[in-house]
Amino acid sequence: MDRYFNDKITNVFIKGEVFMADKIASFFRFKELGTNYKTETLAGITTFISMVYILFVNPEVLGAAGMDKGAVFTATAFATAFGCILMGVIANYPFAISAGLGINAFFAYSVCIGMHVPWQTAMSGVLIAAVLFVILTALKLREKIIDSIPADLKAAIAGGIGLFIAFIGLNNGGLVVANKSTLISMGSLTSPTSLLTIVGIIIVFVLMSARVPGAIFIGMVISSIIGMLTGIIHIPTHLVAGIPSIHTTFLAALTHIDKINTPQLFVVVLTFLLVTFFDTAGTLIGLAEQAGYMKDNKLPRAGRALAADSTTMLFGSLLGTSPMGVYVESSAGIAVGGRSGFTAVITGIMFILATFFSPLLGVITSQITAPALIVVGVLMAKSLSQVNWNKFELAAPAFLITIGMPLTYSISDGIALGFIAYPITMIAAKRGKEVNLMMYALAIVFVIFLLVLKD
């Protein structure tokens, strides 16, 4: 009798688990998207590994402004987890969200150090920019702007981001370095860290060429093991550590809102808004092109994706971290097959777990992620084939976007160059009437942005 009841109870649990698994798969539309739990989980972990560096970079950058590094670490982790899970659940896209690079440096070095603005006041500026972000999203203005961008320029944005992240990978791996005489040059190919990057590139290239599923993730794991065996990467002495407190940064943004009362600080808020706005728009377009989501030059559920992004920026400012946005490293997860929001949810869960296992994360160095970024750059560059290079009026702005992103080290700056050139070349080609009014307006905004705000 006991065995009968035990079997019955076991059977109920098994059926319950199957039912729940089917429900989750249905919610994230696995069948429609041609994916499964294994692929999505692997993609989520791959995205996490590709972008986990932000947990260590952001505290270093914001720490220069006087913020507590431990608090920034925790705030960044929780805000990232919140954003990834929100994106996955409400928009069903495998796009991760975290603190933006570049804008965090602007926050710390330009605003706090250069302008002598207390970090609490600067964080209030982020909060105000986030509120404006939410309002613009609710009015569907951001969605209208994305829809108004011509297909050729969207393809150029995707290709430009590919070159940009490949350049970041080459630099992180020590293969391309700064040079005062020639701006950049080849790095030392005999240093241990560079050799580890090269080995990683070869491994991933071979696995990708052999069509091995999860090639990027497998390459990272093998490279990490090689790095620890050779002593290039330190083996962690312990695995678990306590979660640093965020009491010094939590809700600090609310205490200095009244300090945003000068033209200079209004410009700071506007810069936070514009840079994050177009960095996210460009990244969304690039990732959507890579994953094949674009339909009739539009991104389905764009409003939901943008709502997740703007809400996360607001949430992050309250926790105490710099502006948040969609992360280009999401392309690594997409490259291994991630197609649904379950990928982003897994990434978010990994960031929550990361707060407990911070010593272990030191294994994932820039040399480990560099090959992944380079390979993803190769994959995203294929979008450039969609640009009509035979029409100079389209080719010129597309080229400026593509080359501008890696050379200015900014997605928004690259977009600015192309968007300013686009109406000019179209008018010269007597095709001015084909230019959307929104594109004319954006050209003017970017001229002001480059000439006034960037100074």
C-alpha angles and dihedrals in degrees: 000000000000090000090050093054092043090053090048093050092046090050091051091051092048092049090047092053092048090048091050092047090051091049092052092046090050093048092053092041095235094167094049092048094044096239141115143201095272095051094043093048092048090048092050092051091046092052090048093051091047094054105027089101087081089074088066101031098050096054089049093051098042090040088067087064091057099264120141106260095212092053091048090050092055095040091051092048095049095042090050092049091049092050096046094048092045092050092049096047103041101030102025093220126134091232119131123210127209144138110311120241114229094026089062089054089049088051094051107032105028102033106027102030102024097040095031092235115157111247090239090060091046089051089052086055089055090050093052091046088050092052090051087048091056091048093050089049093049089051088052090234092131091051091050091051092052091048091050094058111104117246092243092057092046089054089048091051091053092047092045092053088051091055090043096054092041088055090049089051093050091049095045089051092051094243094115119036140174117273124187092210101045101017091236135019143167113292127225109296093192100058114107094241093050091048090052089053092049092049089049092051092050092049094049093043090052093046092046092048090049089052092238110172113244091014095157094050093044090050091053092051094048092046091050091052091048090048093053094044091052095044094243089116118044115237107235115249092213136013108212132056135169122266111256115238121252096201092117095056104028110115091346088130090067094058098062104039090112088060091068091089108116132081089241093057092044087058089051091054091048091050091051088051099046098042093048091042096057097033088058094042091051094046092048091052093047094049092044091052091049094050094042096243098132113107121185088346091303134106113231114230090012090147092058093048091050091046090055090049097049093043090052091052089053092047092047093052090054092051091047113259136119124266115311127217145159109295123234090211086074083085089075090061092044089051091060092050107277109153108151138058089259087079090058091046091054090049090052093050090050090055090053090051090046091068088068098041102045094136090058092052090066086078090070099077128173089261089061096051095039096080090049092053092048093050092047088051088057091051095048094047089072088078088074088074087071093063114100096235091175091070108069093198087063098032095056099056090039090054092049090053093047097047095032096064098061095035095051091035088228133101092204094050091051090050090049093056093051096042092052092049096045101074091040095055092041092053090047088053089051090247097111092122089063091062114099114239088236090060091054089051092048091051090056092046091052093048088055090043094053098039101038114016097038090055 
